[in-house]
Structure formats: structure tokens, C-alpha cells
Amino acid sequence: MIKIAQPIIKKEEIRAVVRVLKSGMIAQGPIVAEFEKRFTDSCGIKYAVAVNSGTAALHCALYAAGINEGDEVITTPFTFVATANVIIMQRAKPVFVDILPDTFNIDPAKIEEKITKKTKAILPVDLYGQIYDVGAINKIAKKYKLKIIEDACQAHGAEFNHKKAGTFGDVGCFSFYATKNMITGEGGMMITNNEEYAELAKRFRHHGQSEKTRYQYFDLGFNYRMTDIAAAIGLEQLKKINDYNEKRIKNTQILTEGLKNIKGLITPIIKKNYKHVFHQYTIRVTDEFKMTRDELTNYLKEKEIGSAIFYPKPLHLHPHFKKFGYKKGDFPIAEKLSEECLSLPVHPLVSEKDIRFIIKTIKEIQLCLN
Ligand SMILES: *Cc1c(COP(=O)(O)O)cnc(C)c1O
């Protein structure tokens, strides 16, 4: 089976973890601090706060940016649920805006009409590994004095104009969940150039107490700390992420070349000046294709090719978001793409031979059914 995702853990990671296990310090300690330092260097940013998930990173970011009860935060309905859950966790309202059919990212042209007096921030997602429309969205944020919280959980190492993902807003957030481009099992990182935001996030991850004065609680907080065990894996992964991303990019180049001119299939686009790191390689299976999207999924499975649907149902159609008054038809592009999207395996363990097999299998469908 060619799997849709597969964690890559090698001897370096194993050795690093064993070293921590033997050190006597297995919770948050010096290795977390070193991971944060290296992570800031890799992104070209001042501060990084390591936490135990991407969701925790996003929650810290909203807290640090001052999002609170009664505020509104603009985001996309076509993302992993955590992006919008954290808005509700801060008792604010998620205000969804439809997406662009080519990048699957939030459509800047539809943002301004959703801005009200209560709007405090825009939370764009770098979906599938391609950074959001920075030019247009940062301009809107500046005009209306809104914060930007960048969800870069799928975009480690992605670039726009040679600048790294996570650095385009006031705060950027990453996940190191087991299927992401870079992993620690579970884990996350919040990055920022704002010293105060970094301090607030550090407090929030540690029960609301400052790291200097313990047992003095300034505000509500959580236990969002990362362990040195996870950080040890992260430090090794950080050395490899560029090579891993390059392998993904190479796979996608062959795949896109092989799948071009197949009626009814739309392959991913890469915008000019953007480096897409292909956390997912997502095609659209339209009505013109010989099979439905779900038939294609099953057919690939029979041929031992894994695939996945990210995401089968836009967020506004789930019960806890519907409560805000959303209904079917509100975001037609997101709804349509949720029926057409299909992600194919391109991760670093997928070989060129695997990619050629995927191409051959899909091409045969056209021929056989003619
Ligand atoms: C994975 C992911 C998250 C959440 O990360 P966890 O580490 O699973 O909590 C948030 N947003 C997006 C877009 C993601 O892909």
C-alpha cells in the first residue's frame, strides 16, 4: 500500500530521545529551549514558544493577540477544525469567508464585506502547504487595524518572496502532529516578533504563571507545555525538513506532469513567488471525469494506492458552528470543493516508481472506460 502519510523516524531521532530519557529531565527543560532557539533561526523570527499541539499554539496566539468574548475573527470554513475551534475557545465568533477554487485558501475579495466593529483579527490558513494571499490580506488587515494570526500548521518551510511561513502576521502557528511535514508525535510552536505576545503565550502554556515567579497566577492558563522528549525529536526533524520538502516537491512535479490533460481532473497550482511545500497534493475530481471522486478513491484503494479527503465537510455545516447561524449554501465554493477534493500521496517515502504507478493507474481509467 502506498500510504497517504507516514512518519519518518530514524536512528537520530531515536538516539536523541534515549538521551533525554536517560537525562533525568523529561518534561519541559533545556531541550525545549534549544528547539525554540533553533526554530526561530530557521524562520528568521525573534521568539518561539513550544507547546504540545498545533491547536495549543493557535489558542496561545489568540490569547496573546487579545481575542476575547464578543470579538469576531475572520477565517476559512475549509480547514482543519482546530483553526476555528480556538476562536470559540476564546468565546469569540468565527466569521467564515469562502475560499478560492484554485488554491483552496481564503478569498481576499470576500473579506471586507464581513468586517464589523467587532472584528479583531483575520486567521488565514496556509492550506496544504501554500501560504495565503499575503499581499491582499495584509493590506486589508492594515487598513482596518486587524491582527493577523497565520495558521501555518501545514506549511513548515513554505515561502512567499523567500520569506518563511508563519512570519507574515502578528503571530504564526505550527503543528508537529505525526502526519505533518515535520513531526514530534504531538507538538506545536507559536512564533512572533512581538516580545509581549511571546511572554503572554509562555504564561498561557504554564497555568497563567510567569516562568520567573512560580505560584503567582496572572490569569487563566492551561498546561500546554512541550516535553523535552518531543523537542528532541523536533531538533532532529528540523535538520531534515528542507530535504523532506524538496522530495515532496519533486514528487509533485512528476505527478502534475503525468496527470495533465486528463479530462475532469484539476491538479494543484503554485502561485508565482510562492514555495508550496505540499503537505497535501490535492486534485479536484470534477463531473467531467470518468468516475466520481468516491469511485476513484475506492478504485485507488483496490490498487493499493492510499488517498484522503481533506476536507469532506466544510466547518460551517458542523453543529457547533451551525449554532452561529450558518447553513448550507453560505459558502458555495468550499461546499463544492469538499465534494471534489482528493489528496494523493507525495510524502518523502513515496518513490518515483510509486508516483509513476499512481499516474499509470489514473490514466488507465480514462482508457478502459472509453
Ligand atoms: C494539524 C492542524 C492543526 C492542529 O494541529 P494539532 O497539532 O493536531 O493540534 C491546526 N490547523 C491546521 C490547518 C492543521 O492542519
PDBQT file of the ligand as one rigid body, heavy atoms in Angstrom, charges set to zero:
ROOT
HETATM    1  C1  LIG A 401      -2.901  19.915  12.114  1.00  0.00    +0.000 C 
HETATM    2  C2  LIG A 401      -3.563  21.232  12.044  1.00  0.00    +0.000 A 
HETATM    3  C3  LIG A 401      -3.936  21.952  13.186  1.00  0.00    +0.000 A 
HETATM    4  C4  LIG A 401      -3.866  21.399  14.577  1.00  0.00    +0.000 C 
HETATM    5  O1  LIG A 401      -2.695  20.822  14.937  1.00  0.00    +0.000 OA
HETATM    6  P1  LIG A 401      -2.650  19.690  16.087  1.00  0.00    +0.000 P 
HETATM    7  O2  LIG A 401      -1.192  19.556  16.326  1.00  0.00    +0.000 OA
HETATM    8  O3  LIG A 401      -3.270  18.457  15.508  1.00  0.00    +0.000 OA
HETATM    9  O4  LIG A 401      -3.386  20.200  17.254  1.00  0.00    +0.000 OA
HETATM   10  C5  LIG A 401      -4.461  23.222  13.022  1.00  0.00    +0.000 A 
HETATM   11  N1  LIG A 401      -4.665  23.754  11.812  1.00  0.00    +0.000 NA
HETATM   12  C6  LIG A 401      -4.357  23.084  10.680  1.00  0.00    +0.000 A 
HETATM   13  C7  LIG A 401      -4.587  23.746   9.361  1.00  0.00    +0.000 C 
HETATM   14  C8  LIG A 401      -3.824  21.797  10.753  1.00  0.00    +0.000 A 
HETATM   15  O5  LIG A 401      -3.543  21.141   9.630  1.00  0.00    +0.000 OA
ENDROOT
TORSDOF 0
